[in-house]
Amino acid sequence: MTAAVCDLTDKSCKPCEGGVPPLDDAQVRDLLKQLDGWTLTGSVISKTYSFKNYYQTMAFVNATAWVSNRENHHPDLAVGYNQCRVDYTTHAIKGLSENDFICAAKIDRLFADDAKPK
C-alpha cells in the first residue's frame, strides 16, 4: 500500500448536498493515481473485485455497505456470484468529489489481502 492511499484512508467524507463543483480533470487524475486498480469512466470511478465464492462476495458487499454507511457516501454495486463491481460518483454534484476517492481507498484497505481486482 502506498503512502498516498494511507493519506486518503485517514480522511473522512464531508457532507455534500450540491452547490459545489465536481473535481476538475487534473484533481481527478491526481487522486486516481493514489488508488490501485480503479478506472475512470466519465464521472465514475470503478473497480471489480473477484472472490472464490458467493459467500465471500456477499461478505465484501456487507463490509462495503458498513464502510459506506459510516462515511455517509454510498456506491453503486453490481453483484455476481464471485465478483462485485463498485462504482463511486457524487450524485449531488453530478461528478466526482474527494469523498469518492476516500471511500475507494477505504474499501481497498479493508480487502487488500483478500480481494484481487479483475
C-alpha positions as CSV (number, residue, x, y, z in Angstrom):
1,M,0.0,0.0,0.0
2,T,1.4,3.4,-0.9
3,A,1.6,6.4,1.5
4,A,-0.8,8.3,-0.7
5,V,-3.5,5.7,-0.1
6,C,-2.9,5.9,3.6
7,D,-3.5,9.7,3.4
8,L,-6.9,9.1,1.8
9,T,-7.9,6.4,4.3
10,D,-7.0,8.8,7.2
11,K,-9.6,11.3,5.9
12,S,-13.4,11.3,6.4
13,C,-16.1,12.2,3.9
14,K,-17.6,15.6,4.1
15,P,-21.3,16.1,3.6
16,C,-22.1,17.1,0.0
17,E,-25.6,18.3,-0.8
18,G,-24.6,20.0,-4.0
19,G,-23.7,23.6,-4.6
20,V,-20.0,22.8,-5.1
21,P,-18.4,22.0,-8.4
22,P,-17.1,18.5,-9.1
23,L,-13.3,17.9,-9.1
24,D,-11.6,19.0,-12.3
25,D,-9.7,16.7,-14.6
26,A,-6.3,17.4,-13.0
27,Q,-7.6,16.8,-9.5
28,V,-9.3,13.5,-10.6
29,R,-6.1,12.3,-12.3
30,D,-4.0,13.1,-9.2
31,L,-6.4,11.3,-6.8
32,L,-6.8,8.3,-9.2
33,K,-3.0,7.8,-9.1
34,Q,-3.4,7.2,-5.3
35,L,-5.7,4.2,-5.9
36,D,-4.8,0.7,-7.1
37,G,-6.8,-0.7,-10.0
38,W,-9.6,1.9,-10.1
39,T,-10.6,3.1,-13.5
40,L,-12.3,6.3,-14.6
41,T,-15.3,6.3,-17.0
42,G,-16.9,9.7,-17.4
43,S,-17.7,10.9,-13.9
44,V,-17.5,7.5,-12.2
45,I,-14.6,5.6,-10.7
46,S,-14.9,1.8,-10.7
47,K,-13.2,-1.4,-9.6
48,T,-14.2,-5.0,-9.9
49,Y,-13.2,-7.4,-7.0
50,S,-13.2,-11.1,-7.6
51,F,-13.8,-13.8,-4.9
52,K,-13.7,-17.6,-4.6
53,N,-17.4,-18.0,-4.0
54,Y,-20.8,-16.3,-3.3
55,Y,-20.3,-16.2,0.5
56,Q,-17.0,-14.2,0.1
57,T,-18.7,-11.9,-2.4
58,M,-21.6,-11.2,0.0
59,A,-19.2,-10.6,2.9
60,F,-17.4,-8.0,0.8
61,V,-20.8,-6.4,-0.1
62,N,-21.8,-6.2,3.6
63,A,-18.4,-4.8,4.6
64,T,-18.6,-2.2,1.8
65,A,-22.0,-1.2,3.0
66,W,-20.7,-0.8,6.5
67,V,-17.8,1.5,5.4
68,S,-20.1,3.4,3.1
69,N,-22.7,4.0,5.8
70,R,-20.0,5.2,8.3
71,E,-18.8,7.7,5.7
72,N,-22.4,8.5,4.6
73,H,-21.3,8.1,1.0
74,H,-22.7,5.2,-0.9
75,P,-21.6,3.4,-4.1
76,D,-23.5,1.6,-6.8
77,L,-22.7,-2.1,-6.6
78,A,-23.1,-4.7,-9.3
79,V,-23.0,-8.1,-7.6
80,G,-22.5,-11.5,-9.2
81,Y,-21.7,-15.0,-7.8
82,N,-18.0,-14.4,-7.4
83,Q,-17.4,-10.7,-8.2
84,C,-18.6,-7.3,-7.3
85,R,-18.1,-4.0,-9.2
86,V,-18.0,-0.9,-7.1
87,D,-18.9,2.4,-8.7
88,Y,-18.4,5.7,-6.9
89,T,-19.6,9.1,-8.0
90,T,-21.2,12.1,-6.2
91,H,-24.7,12.3,-7.5
92,A,-25.4,15.6,-5.7
93,I,-22.8,17.4,-7.9
94,K,-23.1,15.2,-10.9
95,G,-19.4,14.4,-10.8
96,L,-16.5,13.2,-8.6
97,S,-15.7,14.6,-5.2
98,E,-12.9,13.7,-2.8
99,N,-15.4,11.6,-1.0
100,D,-15.4,9.1,-3.9
101,F,-11.7,8.6,-3.6
102,I,-11.7,8.4,0.2
103,C,-14.3,5.6,0.2
104,A,-12.5,3.8,-2.7
105,A,-9.2,3.8,-0.6
106,K,-11.0,2.6,2.5
107,I,-12.6,-0.3,0.6
108,D,-9.2,-1.2,-0.8
109,R,-7.6,-1.1,2.6
110,L,-10.2,-3.4,4.1
111,F,-9.7,-6.0,1.5
112,A,-6.1,-5.6,0.4
113,D,-5.2,-9.2,1.3
114,D,-8.5,-10.9,0.4
115,A,-9.7,-9.4,-2.8
116,K,-7.9,-9.3,-6.1
117,P,-9.0,-6.7,-8.7
118,K,-10.0,-8.1,-12.0
